[in-house]
Amino acid sequence: MTRARHRPLASGDSAAAHLLAQLPQPSADGAAELVDLEVRRELFRRAADQVQDEVAPATWQAFWQTAVAGRPIAEVARNLGMSAGSIYIARSRVMVRLRAAAERLSGDEP
């Protein structure tokens, strides 16, 4: 009897139905999507470990700080004592190596 005073009863109006309709529907492929995402993350980790060993530390930092950490090019260039152009080149070279390593690891290499 005391509950009614503290919590209003559900109204069942169209606003409540509208809110419920906006909730995302559970996906039948939700689990498969999560597995696929985790596989891609692990593939990136393994490829990154390989490539990091193949490039100079400054080249790796230029890539990591700009492409992964999302730091501005100018800031990373200043911190690493490199030009912005060198940062772009380093990032591009690492990306090419990462793609090649990921293809080798996943067996997709031609």
C-alpha positions as a Markdown table, in Angstrom:
| # | Residue | x | y | z |
|---|---|---|---|---|
| 1 | Met | 0.0 | 0.0 | 0.0 |
| 2 | Thr | 2.9 | 2.4 | 0.6 |
| 3 | Arg | 4.5 | 1.7 | -2.7 |
| 4 | Ala | 2.0 | 3.6 | -4.7 |
| 5 | Arg | 2.9 | 6.8 | -2.9 |
| 6 | His | 6.6 | 6.6 | -3.8 |
| 7 | Arg | 6.5 | 5.2 | -7.3 |
| 8 | Pro | 4.0 | 6.2 | -10.0 |
| 9 | Leu | 2.2 | 3.5 | -11.8 |
| 10 | Ala | 3.1 | 2.9 | -15.4 |
| 11 | Ser | 1.0 | 4.9 | -17.8 |
| 12 | Gly | 1.3 | 2.7 | -20.9 |
| 13 | Asp | 1.0 | 5.8 | -23.1 |
| 14 | Ser | 2.6 | 6.2 | -26.6 |
| 15 | Ala | 5.6 | 8.0 | -25.2 |
| 16 | Ala | 6.7 | 4.9 | -23.3 |
| 17 | Ala | 6.1 | 2.7 | -26.4 |
| 18 | His | 8.2 | 5.2 | -28.4 |
| 19 | Leu | 11.1 | 5.0 | -26.0 |
| 20 | Leu | 11.0 | 1.2 | -26.1 |
| 21 | Ala | 10.9 | 1.2 | -29.9 |
| 22 | Gln | 14.2 | 3.3 | -29.9 |
| 23 | Leu | 16.1 | 0.6 | -28.0 |
| 24 | Pro | 18.5 | -1.4 | -30.2 |
| 25 | Gln | 17.2 | -4.8 | -31.1 |
| 26 | Pro | 19.4 | -7.7 | -30.0 |
| 27 | Ser | 21.3 | -8.9 | -33.1 |
| 28 | Ala | 21.4 | -12.6 | -33.9 |
| 29 | Asp | 25.0 | -12.0 | -35.2 |
| 30 | Gly | 26.0 | -10.0 | -32.1 |
| 31 | Ala | 28.2 | -12.8 | -30.7 |
| 32 | Ala | 29.7 | -13.4 | -34.2 |
| 33 | Glu | 30.5 | -9.6 | -34.5 |
| 34 | Leu | 32.2 | -9.6 | -31.1 |
| 35 | Val | 34.3 | -12.7 | -32.0 |
| 36 | Asp | 35.2 | -11.1 | -35.3 |
| 37 | Leu | 36.3 | -7.9 | -33.6 |
| 38 | Glu | 38.4 | -9.8 | -31.1 |
| 39 | Val | 40.1 | -11.8 | -33.9 |
| 40 | Arg | 40.9 | -8.5 | -35.7 |
| 41 | Arg | 42.3 | -7.0 | -32.5 |
| 42 | Glu | 44.5 | -10.0 | -31.9 |
| 43 | Leu | 45.7 | -10.0 | -35.5 |
| 44 | Phe | 46.6 | -6.3 | -35.1 |
| 45 | Arg | 48.5 | -7.0 | -31.9 |
| 46 | Arg | 50.5 | -9.8 | -33.4 |
| 47 | Ala | 51.3 | -7.8 | -36.6 |
| 48 | Ala | 52.2 | -4.7 | -34.5 |
| 49 | Asp | 54.6 | -6.8 | -32.4 |
| 50 | Gln | 56.4 | -8.0 | -35.6 |
| 51 | Val | 56.5 | -4.5 | -37.3 |
| 52 | Gln | 57.7 | -2.7 | -34.2 |
| 53 | Asp | 60.8 | -5.0 | -34.2 |
| 54 | Glu | 61.4 | -4.1 | -37.8 |
| 55 | Val | 61.4 | -0.3 | -37.7 |
| 56 | Ala | 63.3 | 2.4 | -35.8 |
| 57 | Pro | 61.9 | 3.4 | -32.4 |
| 58 | Ala | 61.2 | 7.0 | -33.6 |
| 59 | Thr | 59.3 | 5.6 | -36.7 |
| 60 | Trp | 57.2 | 3.4 | -34.5 |
| 61 | Gln | 56.5 | 6.2 | -32.1 |
| 62 | Ala | 55.5 | 8.5 | -34.9 |
| 63 | Phe | 53.0 | 5.9 | -36.1 |
| 64 | Trp | 51.7 | 4.9 | -32.7 |
| 65 | Gln | 51.2 | 8.3 | -31.3 |
| 66 | Thr | 49.4 | 9.7 | -34.4 |
| 67 | Ala | 47.5 | 6.7 | -35.8 |
| 68 | Val | 46.7 | 4.8 | -32.5 |
| 69 | Ala | 46.8 | 7.4 | -29.8 |
| 70 | Gly | 45.3 | 10.1 | -32.0 |
| 71 | Arg | 47.8 | 12.8 | -31.1 |
| 72 | Pro | 48.2 | 15.8 | -33.5 |
| 73 | Ile | 50.9 | 15.5 | -36.1 |
| 74 | Ala | 52.5 | 18.8 | -35.2 |
| 75 | Glu | 52.7 | 17.8 | -31.5 |
| 76 | Val | 54.3 | 14.4 | -32.2 |
| 77 | Ala | 56.7 | 16.0 | -34.7 |
| 78 | Arg | 57.8 | 18.5 | -32.1 |
| 79 | Asn | 58.2 | 15.9 | -29.4 |
| 80 | Leu | 60.2 | 13.5 | -31.6 |
| 81 | Gly | 62.3 | 16.2 | -33.2 |
| 82 | Met | 61.0 | 15.3 | -36.7 |
| 83 | Ser | 59.2 | 17.3 | -39.4 |
| 84 | Ala | 55.5 | 16.8 | -40.0 |
| 85 | Gly | 56.4 | 15.4 | -43.4 |
| 86 | Ser | 58.6 | 12.8 | -41.8 |
| 87 | Ile | 55.8 | 11.8 | -39.5 |
| 88 | Tyr | 53.4 | 11.2 | -42.4 |
| 89 | Ile | 56.1 | 9.1 | -44.2 |
| 90 | Ala | 56.8 | 7.1 | -41.1 |
| 91 | Arg | 53.2 | 6.5 | -40.4 |
| 92 | Ser | 52.6 | 5.4 | -44.0 |
| 93 | Arg | 55.5 | 3.0 | -44.0 |
| 94 | Val | 54.4 | 1.4 | -40.8 |
| 95 | Met | 50.9 | 1.0 | -42.1 |
| 96 | Val | 52.1 | -0.8 | -45.3 |
| 97 | Arg | 54.2 | -3.2 | -43.1 |
| 98 | Leu | 51.2 | -3.8 | -40.8 |
| 99 | Arg | 48.9 | -4.6 | -43.6 |
| 100 | Ala | 51.5 | -7.1 | -45.1 |
| 101 | Ala | 52.1 | -8.7 | -41.7 |
| 102 | Ala | 48.4 | -9.0 | -41.0 |
| 103 | Glu | 47.9 | -10.7 | -44.4 |
| 104 | Arg | 50.7 | -13.1 | -43.7 |
| 105 | Leu | 49.3 | -13.9 | -40.3 |
| 106 | Ser | 45.8 | -14.4 | -41.5 |
| 107 | Gly | 46.8 | -16.5 | -44.5 |
| 108 | Asp | 45.4 | -14.0 | -46.9 |
| 109 | Glu | 48.7 | -13.3 | -48.6 |
| 110 | Pro | 48.6 | -13.8 | -52.4 |
